[in-house]
Amino acid sequence: MTMSDAHSKLMDSIYRYQRHFYDFTRKYFLVGRDEMIAGLAPPQGGAVLEIGCGTGRNLVLAGRAWPEARLFGIDISAAMLDTARGAIAKAGLDGRAILAEGDACDFDPAGLFGRETFDRIVISYALSMIPDWATALAHAARYLAPGGRIEIIDFGQQDRLPTLWKRAFFGWLAHFHVVPRADLGRVIAGLARETGMAGHCRSMARGYAIRGGLARG
């Protein structure tokens, strides 16, 4: 069994049942997602890809906020994709959104979607669940169109919150195989240097979350 297969099975085992109430529970602590989507501003007819699209919740919001955008999503969990397809259909976005099962570290957008670049790439609370997350981010950067942006939001290091909170919260996240990435800023800066893109990374909400990204000129 490959590492990708093992991770797919792990994600399916975690979310096979949680996916049915995931959005209801996560809306209280996956902060900053809506603001990120509201600021995507893809070009007219632009392509938006979400890596780790989960239940499809973010793609539905993006479809409503940006009605001219073409939507694409990948996830390694077949169970989550089943839920996402239902959400896309319920929102009436079947004609605009394409979903596919794929590994963030080595997906082939030409094979999955018939295209090789995207104007916006969204990674929302997913890098903390991808074992080889730095490879996944570098892989995503390969498919960013000229003028495009990668937008990232994830859990931060809780560094300006009480120590007891941080210890308890990190322990709870570990039950779901979620590991906040302490060196996300460093990896973004390194990718920016290697690719000539502009990178940014900032802490939010006293370190609860972190926003970052890359922009291609």
Residue frames as qw, qx, qy, qz and C-alpha x, y, z in Angstrom:
[[0.000, 0.888, 0.459, 0.000, 0.00, 0.00, 0.00],
 [0.402, 0.458, -0.031, 0.792, 1.39, 3.42, -0.95],
 [0.165, -0.215, -0.449, 0.852, 1.52, 6.35, 1.47],
 [0.313, -0.032, -0.222, -0.923, -1.22, 8.00, -0.59],
 [0.587, -0.254, -0.693, -0.333, -3.46, 4.93, -0.30],
 [0.450, -0.281, -0.696, 0.483, -2.84, 4.74, 3.44],
 [0.001, -0.145, -0.235, 0.961, -3.69, 8.41, 3.93],
 [0.440, -0.135, -0.450, -0.765, -6.83, 8.04, 1.83],
 [0.590, -0.314, -0.742, -0.046, -8.00, 5.14, 4.00],
 [0.313, -0.238, -0.547, 0.739, -7.19, 7.09, 7.16],
 [0.177, 0.041, -0.007, -0.983, -9.19, 10.13, 6.03],
 [0.548, -0.215, -0.594, -0.548, -12.13, 7.94, 5.03],
 [0.533, -0.305, -0.749, 0.250, -12.07, 6.26, 8.43],
 [0.160, -0.204, -0.390, 0.883, -12.06, 9.61, 10.24],
 [0.257, 0.203, -0.024, -0.945, -14.73, 11.30, 8.15],
 [0.158, -0.208, -0.899, -0.351, -17.00, 8.46, 7.05],
 [0.237, -0.666, -0.701, 0.090, -19.50, 9.50, 9.73],
 [0.250, -0.535, -0.194, 0.783, -18.25, 12.96, 10.69],
 [0.126, 0.078, 0.475, 0.867, -18.88, 14.29, 7.19],
 [0.159, -0.609, -0.716, -0.301, -22.61, 14.29, 7.87],
 [0.316, -0.898, -0.297, 0.073, -22.27, 16.93, 10.62],
 [0.660, -0.031, 0.004, 0.751, -18.80, 18.29, 9.84],
 [0.156, 0.506, 0.182, 0.828, -19.90, 21.71, 8.58],
 [0.475, -0.766, -0.292, -0.321, -22.21, 22.30, 11.52],
 [0.750, -0.575, -0.100, 0.311, -19.50, 21.67, 14.10],
 [0.658, 0.009, 0.108, 0.745, -16.51, 23.16, 12.28],
 [0.139, 0.777, 0.256, 0.557, -18.12, 26.52, 11.57],
 [0.487, -0.868, -0.090, -0.036, -17.38, 27.50, 15.17],
 [0.587, -0.673, 0.301, 0.336, -13.62, 27.07, 15.03],
 [0.640, 0.195, 0.420, 0.613, -12.44, 27.08, 11.40],
 [0.010, 0.860, 0.196, -0.472, -12.19, 30.84, 11.49],
 [0.095, -0.626, 0.382, 0.673, -11.33, 33.09, 8.56],
 [0.428, 0.174, 0.804, 0.373, -12.61, 30.87, 5.76],
 [0.290, 0.793, 0.535, -0.013, -15.48, 33.10, 4.71],
 [0.047, -0.902, 0.127, 0.409, -13.32, 36.23, 4.64],
 [0.360, -0.352, 0.695, 0.513, -10.77, 34.43, 2.48],
 [0.382, 0.420, 0.776, 0.276, -13.44, 33.32, 0.01],
 [0.147, 0.908, 0.339, -0.198, -14.97, 36.81, -0.08],
 [0.098, -0.845, 0.306, 0.428, -11.58, 38.20, -1.08],
 [0.723, 0.035, 0.594, 0.352, -10.76, 35.70, -3.83],
 [0.305, 0.797, -0.050, -0.519, -11.85, 38.03, -6.66],
 [0.619, 0.010, 0.652, 0.437, -10.97, 35.67, -9.53],
 [0.088, 0.274, -0.390, -0.875, -10.87, 37.21, -13.01],
 [0.699, 0.279, 0.050, -0.657, -13.97, 37.00, -15.18],
 [0.909, 0.260, -0.247, -0.210, -14.45, 33.34, -16.03],
 [0.100, 0.633, -0.732, 0.229, -11.44, 32.43, -13.91],
 [0.808, -0.082, -0.582, -0.051, -10.71, 29.00, -12.47],
 [0.387, -0.622, 0.471, -0.491, -10.74, 28.38, -8.71],
 [0.732, 0.055, -0.677, 0.044, -9.24, 25.13, -7.37],
 [0.553, -0.644, 0.348, -0.398, -9.65, 24.00, -3.77],
 [0.529, 0.285, -0.783, 0.160, -7.13, 21.45, -2.55],
 [0.151, -0.149, -0.842, 0.496, -8.68, 19.37, 0.22],
 [0.300, -0.279, -0.273, -0.870, -12.20, 20.47, -0.66],
 [0.135, 0.047, 0.814, -0.563, -13.81, 18.21, 1.95],
 [0.300, 0.498, 0.758, -0.297, -17.59, 18.61, 2.09],
 [0.287, 0.490, 0.525, 0.633, -17.62, 21.18, -0.72],
 [0.185, -0.822, -0.435, 0.318, -18.73, 23.92, 1.65],
 [0.240, -0.597, 0.173, 0.746, -16.09, 26.43, 0.53],
 [0.185, 0.070, 0.692, 0.694, -16.67, 25.75, -3.16],
 [0.009, -0.707, -0.696, -0.125, -20.39, 26.38, -2.73],
 [0.198, -0.833, -0.193, 0.479, -19.65, 29.72, -1.06],
 [0.267, -0.375, 0.444, 0.769, -17.15, 30.61, -3.78],
 [0.169, 0.347, 0.777, 0.497, -19.69, 29.72, -6.44],
 [0.067, -0.836, -0.542, 0.057, -22.25, 32.03, -4.88],
 [0.275, -0.774, 0.016, 0.570, -19.78, 34.86, -4.29],
 [0.029, -0.522, 0.548, 0.653, -18.20, 34.62, -7.74],
 [0.750, 0.361, 0.444, -0.331, -20.91, 33.47, -10.18],
 [0.621, 0.707, -0.276, -0.198, -18.66, 33.66, -13.24],
 [0.153, -0.612, 0.776, -0.018, -15.92, 31.48, -11.76],
 [0.840, 0.118, -0.498, -0.181, -15.30, 27.88, -12.79],
 [0.561, -0.600, 0.456, -0.343, -14.86, 25.67, -9.75],
 [0.756, 0.247, -0.605, 0.040, -12.63, 22.65, -9.21],
 [0.544, -0.628, 0.423, -0.361, -11.92, 20.58, -6.13],
 [0.676, 0.212, -0.703, 0.066, -9.78, 17.62, -5.13],
 [0.587, -0.556, 0.424, -0.408, -9.77, 15.55, -1.97],
 [0.202, 0.347, -0.916, 0.004, -8.07, 12.32, -1.01],
 [0.306, 0.101, 0.829, -0.457, -11.17, 11.06, 0.82],
 [0.157, -0.230, -0.783, -0.556, -13.81, 9.39, -1.35],
 [0.197, -0.592, -0.744, 0.240, -16.28, 9.67, 1.54],
 [0.079, -0.576, -0.155, 0.798, -15.86, 13.43, 1.75],
 [0.050, 0.140, -0.551, -0.821, -16.22, 13.75, -2.02],
 [0.120, -0.448, -0.863, -0.202, -19.56, 11.95, -1.87],
 [0.143, -0.722, -0.490, 0.467, -20.79, 14.62, 0.53],
 [0.111, -0.456, 0.207, 0.858, -19.25, 17.39, -1.58],
 [0.015, -0.138, -0.746, -0.651, -21.00, 16.20, -4.73],
 [0.142, -0.644, -0.751, 0.031, -24.31, 16.28, -2.88],
 [0.177, -0.692, -0.225, 0.663, -23.62, 19.83, -1.67],
 [0.093, -0.243, 0.469, 0.844, -22.65, 20.98, -5.15],
 [0.072, -0.357, -0.817, -0.446, -25.81, 19.48, -6.65],
 [0.179, -0.703, -0.630, 0.277, -28.03, 20.96, -3.93],
 [0.152, -0.637, -0.018, 0.756, -26.54, 24.40, -4.59],
 [0.614, 0.735, 0.259, -0.123, -27.26, 24.08, -8.32],
 [0.040, -0.828, 0.467, 0.307, -23.57, 24.24, -9.22],
 [0.855, 0.048, 0.501, 0.126, -23.32, 20.95, -11.12],
 [0.667, 0.691, 0.175, 0.218, -22.56, 22.73, -14.36],
 [0.133, 0.921, -0.261, 0.259, -19.79, 24.87, -12.89],
 [0.421, -0.659, 0.596, -0.183, -17.98, 22.61, -10.42],
 [0.844, 0.248, -0.474, -0.037, -15.88, 19.53, -11.10],
 [0.574, -0.636, 0.471, -0.210, -14.63, 17.35, -8.25],
 [0.799, 0.339, -0.496, 0.019, -12.04, 14.59, -8.35],
 [0.843, -0.521, 0.091, 0.103, -10.26, 12.25, -5.98],
 [0.644, 0.597, -0.258, 0.403, -6.58, 13.06, -5.79],
 [0.714, -0.428, -0.201, 0.516, -3.52, 13.36, -3.60],
 [0.004, -0.990, -0.013, 0.140, -2.44, 16.96, -2.97],
 [0.469, -0.628, 0.479, 0.397, 1.20, 15.94, -3.40],
 [0.273, -0.207, 0.763, 0.549, 0.99, 14.53, -6.92],
 [0.524, 0.593, 0.554, -0.258, -2.38, 15.23, -8.55],
 [0.308, 0.024, 0.572, 0.760, -2.43, 15.79, -12.32],
 [0.309, 0.519, 0.319, -0.730, -4.86, 18.62, -13.15],
 [0.340, 0.349, -0.559, -0.671, -4.66, 17.98, -16.88],
 [0.236, -0.050, -0.960, -0.138, -5.76, 14.40, -16.35],
 [0.006, -0.410, -0.782, 0.469, -8.40, 15.24, -13.75],
 [0.176, 0.725, 0.367, -0.555, -9.81, 18.47, -15.14],
 [0.601, 0.575, 0.400, 0.385, -8.38, 18.97, -18.62],
 [0.126, 0.943, -0.065, 0.302, -6.50, 22.11, -17.61],
 [0.759, 0.081, -0.349, 0.543, -3.06, 22.89, -16.22],
 [0.220, 0.132, -0.314, 0.914, -3.40, 26.25, -14.45],
 [0.261, -0.731, -0.630, 0.020, -5.77, 27.97, -12.05],
 [0.088, 0.710, -0.002, 0.698, -6.29, 31.62, -11.21],
 [0.417, -0.588, 0.408, -0.561, -6.94, 30.97, -7.53],
 [0.657, -0.009, -0.748, 0.093, -5.89, 27.96, -5.47],
 [0.518, -0.606, 0.181, -0.576, -7.48, 27.65, -2.03],
 [0.594, 0.025, -0.763, 0.255, -6.06, 25.50, 0.78],
 [0.435, -0.564, 0.108, -0.693, -8.30, 25.85, 3.82],
 [0.629, -0.440, 0.529, -0.363, -7.40, 23.98, 7.02],
 [0.961, 0.246, -0.081, -0.096, -5.89, 21.20, 4.90],
 [0.455, 0.623, -0.565, 0.291, -2.10, 21.55, 5.14],
 [0.357, -0.489, 0.628, -0.489, -2.37, 20.59, 8.81],
 [0.868, -0.003, 0.398, -0.297, -3.81, 17.23, 7.71],
 [0.811, 0.547, -0.207, 0.009, -1.43, 16.45, 4.84],
 [0.847, -0.403, 0.102, 0.331, 1.66, 14.51, 6.04],
 [0.575, -0.018, 0.278, 0.769, 3.98, 15.85, 3.32],
 [0.135, 0.874, 0.402, -0.235, 2.37, 19.28, 3.35],
 [0.140, -0.714, 0.305, 0.614, 5.39, 21.24, 2.10],
 [0.256, -0.022, 0.808, 0.530, 5.52, 19.05, -1.01],
 [0.201, 0.661, 0.723, 0.024, 1.78, 19.61, -1.48],
 [0.018, 0.884, 0.126, -0.451, 2.23, 23.38, -1.37],
 [0.178, -0.502, 0.570, 0.625, 5.13, 23.30, -3.83],
 [0.275, 0.246, 0.865, 0.341, 3.08, 21.06, -6.12],
 [0.172, 0.807, 0.532, -0.189, 0.16, 23.49, -6.03],
 [0.086, -0.774, 0.153, 0.609, 2.44, 26.39, -6.94],
 [0.325, -0.104, 0.737, 0.583, 3.32, 24.68, -10.22],
 [0.144, 0.500, 0.786, 0.333, -0.25, 25.13, -11.44],
 [0.032, -0.749, -0.329, 0.575, -0.78, 28.78, -10.59],
 [0.497, 0.691, 0.370, 0.373, -1.64, 30.90, -13.63],
 [0.337, 0.197, -0.046, 0.919, 0.07, 34.24, -14.33],
 [0.270, -0.398, 0.000, -0.877, -1.53, 36.80, -12.05],
 [0.728, -0.367, -0.530, -0.234, -2.85, 33.99, -9.87],
 [0.234, -0.574, 0.529, -0.580, -2.85, 33.56, -6.11],
 [0.580, -0.179, -0.787, 0.116, -2.66, 30.68, -3.66],
 [0.387, -0.573, 0.175, -0.701, -4.72, 31.46, -0.54],
 [0.566, -0.044, -0.785, 0.248, -4.01, 29.49, 2.64],
 [0.437, -0.571, 0.267, -0.642, -5.67, 29.48, 6.04],
 [0.741, -0.070, -0.660, 0.099, -4.99, 26.99, 8.81],
 [0.670, -0.713, -0.195, 0.073, -4.51, 26.55, 12.52],
 [0.208, 0.802, -0.394, 0.398, -1.78, 28.66, 14.06],
 [0.534, 0.152, -0.704, 0.443, 0.50, 27.95, 17.01],
 [0.532, -0.730, -0.412, -0.121, -1.87, 29.47, 19.62],
 [0.603, 0.123, -0.344, 0.709, 1.17, 31.41, 20.79],
 [0.053, -0.281, 0.227, -0.931, -0.70, 34.36, 22.30],
 [0.724, -0.395, -0.276, -0.494, -3.35, 32.22, 23.96],
 [0.593, -0.596, 0.458, -0.289, -3.10, 30.55, 27.40],
 [0.104, 0.436, -0.892, -0.062, -0.69, 27.62, 27.61],
 [0.434, 0.088, 0.830, -0.338, -3.39, 25.37, 29.04],
 [0.656, 0.568, 0.155, -0.472, -5.61, 26.13, 26.06],
 [0.403, 0.638, -0.593, -0.280, -2.82, 25.38, 23.61],
 [0.111, -0.276, 0.950, -0.096, -2.00, 22.05, 25.23],
 [0.520, 0.282, 0.708, -0.386, -5.64, 20.94, 25.34],
 [0.593, 0.653, -0.003, -0.471, -6.43, 22.19, 21.83],
 [0.294, 0.574, -0.729, -0.230, -3.40, 20.56, 20.22],
 [0.258, -0.104, 0.943, -0.182, -4.26, 17.32, 22.01],
 [0.599, 0.453, 0.490, -0.442, -7.80, 17.45, 20.67],
 [0.511, 0.687, -0.314, -0.410, -6.58, 18.18, 17.12],
 [0.005, -0.454, 0.885, 0.101, -4.20, 15.22, 17.32],
 [0.562, 0.157, 0.759, -0.287, -7.18, 12.87, 17.67],
 [0.665, 0.666, 0.254, -0.221, -8.08, 13.85, 14.09],
 [0.758, 0.054, 0.306, 0.573, -4.47, 13.68, 12.84],
 [0.211, 0.922, 0.128, 0.300, -4.32, 17.46, 12.58],
 [0.675, -0.350, -0.066, 0.646, -0.92, 19.09, 13.20],
 [0.133, 0.981, 0.056, -0.126, -0.63, 22.90, 12.95],
 [0.799, 0.337, 0.010, 0.498, 2.44, 23.73, 10.85],
 [0.437, -0.773, -0.056, 0.456, 4.87, 25.81, 12.88],
 [0.370, -0.376, 0.422, 0.737, 7.12, 26.48, 9.89],
 [0.474, 0.682, 0.548, 0.095, 4.44, 27.43, 7.35],
 [0.090, 0.968, -0.044, -0.230, 5.81, 30.96, 7.07],
 [0.345, -0.589, 0.619, 0.388, 9.33, 29.69, 6.44],
 [0.532, 0.189, 0.773, 0.289, 8.16, 27.28, 3.74],
 [0.360, 0.856, 0.369, -0.028, 6.12, 30.00, 2.01],
 [0.070, -0.908, 0.277, 0.308, 9.12, 32.34, 2.08],
 [0.459, -0.331, 0.734, 0.374, 11.34, 29.62, 0.62],
 [0.515, 0.480, 0.682, 0.199, 8.90, 28.90, -2.19],
 [0.202, 0.953, 0.137, -0.180, 8.64, 32.60, -2.93],
 [0.213, -0.738, 0.511, 0.385, 12.42, 32.81, -3.33],
 [0.494, -0.071, 0.808, 0.314, 12.58, 29.69, -5.50],
 [0.395, 0.558, 0.701, 0.201, 9.73, 30.63, -7.82],
 [0.173, 0.132, 0.166, 0.962, 10.00, 34.41, -7.93],
 [0.291, -0.674, -0.582, -0.349, 6.50, 34.74, -6.51],
 [0.155, -0.499, 0.327, -0.787, 5.44, 37.09, -3.75],
 [0.541, -0.285, -0.784, 0.104, 4.73, 35.35, -0.46],
 [0.265, -0.511, 0.248, -0.779, 3.00, 36.44, 2.71],
 [0.597, -0.295, -0.739, 0.101, 2.10, 34.91, 6.06],
 [0.145, -0.441, 0.313, -0.828, 0.53, 36.43, 9.16],
 [0.158, -0.211, -0.888, 0.376, -0.89, 35.29, 12.46],
 [0.370, -0.439, -0.316, -0.755, -4.58, 35.90, 13.26],
 [0.722, -0.528, -0.205, -0.398, -6.71, 35.93, 16.40],
 [0.467, -0.711, 0.485, -0.200, -3.83, 35.81, 18.89],
 [0.013, -0.451, 0.884, 0.124, -2.20, 32.96, 17.01],
 [0.712, 0.147, 0.583, -0.363, -5.32, 30.83, 16.72],
 [0.780, 0.519, 0.341, 0.080, -5.11, 30.83, 12.91],
 [0.344, -0.472, 0.415, 0.697, -2.60, 31.72, 10.24],
 [0.618, 0.737, 0.216, -0.167, -3.20, 33.28, 6.82],
 [0.366, -0.502, 0.541, 0.567, -0.67, 32.96, 4.06],
 [0.731, 0.597, 0.318, -0.094, -0.26, 32.67, 0.35],
 [0.463, -0.219, 0.494, 0.702, 1.71, 33.12, -2.83],
 [0.461, 0.787, 0.208, -0.353, 1.08, 35.38, -5.82],
 [0.642, 0.086, 0.482, 0.590, 2.48, 34.98, -9.32],
 [0.042, 0.615, -0.058, -0.785, 3.17, 38.17, -11.22]]
